[in-house]
């Protein structure tokens, strides 16, 4: 085993232990928290190593990068892997995204949801709705009030299975600020789920390397971890 592979395995074990500890401290079963390894910019060989070390869920930010990475990963390992899109999805990339990803975590507008609905096949496409709680008008994501107004319309779109909500905490927040954001996503989910029997929204994707224990404390069911597993991203 190479030194890099040994470090990768140690990192994975450390993250899993941290997830378990955070869940137990919150009175939760650690198995209710899914770990998505964020593999953006890392090579197919590195992803295959992570798979051999026990990871099965991987997250990519860009459709184009995923399209060039997923096939060689499949050649390097026969293990059953699941891929999630966690970055911004352009409407003209929806068709490609649906062929690559088991879950689209970053559906950030009604127009994008409508395009996914239009492109969906016989089986409903599972998606998460991305919510943004900050003040930057250029950042993607539904604003909480907007989502409350559009959620029933979203739920009625054919070919879509709304699985829950996702958020990225705004930059520059302290621990208390991050935890407030994560609590706000959980509270929004609970409010939305009460609007219609069609809405259960079981998944909450929130928390990354620097703040995932806080997210787990507030109910995260999916955490997206890159640097704590793979180390710093290689320069492009």
Secondary structure, DSSP 4 states (H G I P E B T S, - for coil): --HHHHHHHHHHHHHHHHHHHHHHHTT--GGGSEEEEE-TTS-HHHHHHHHHTT--EEEES-HHHHHHHHHHHHHH--S--EEEE-S---GGGHHHHHHH-SEEEEE-SHHHHHHHHHH--SSPEEEEEEE--SS-TTS-SB-HHHHHHHHHHHHTSTTEEEEEEEE-PPTT--HHHHHHHHHHHHHHHHHHHTT-TT----EEE---TTTHHHHHHTT-SEEEESHHHH-SPPP-
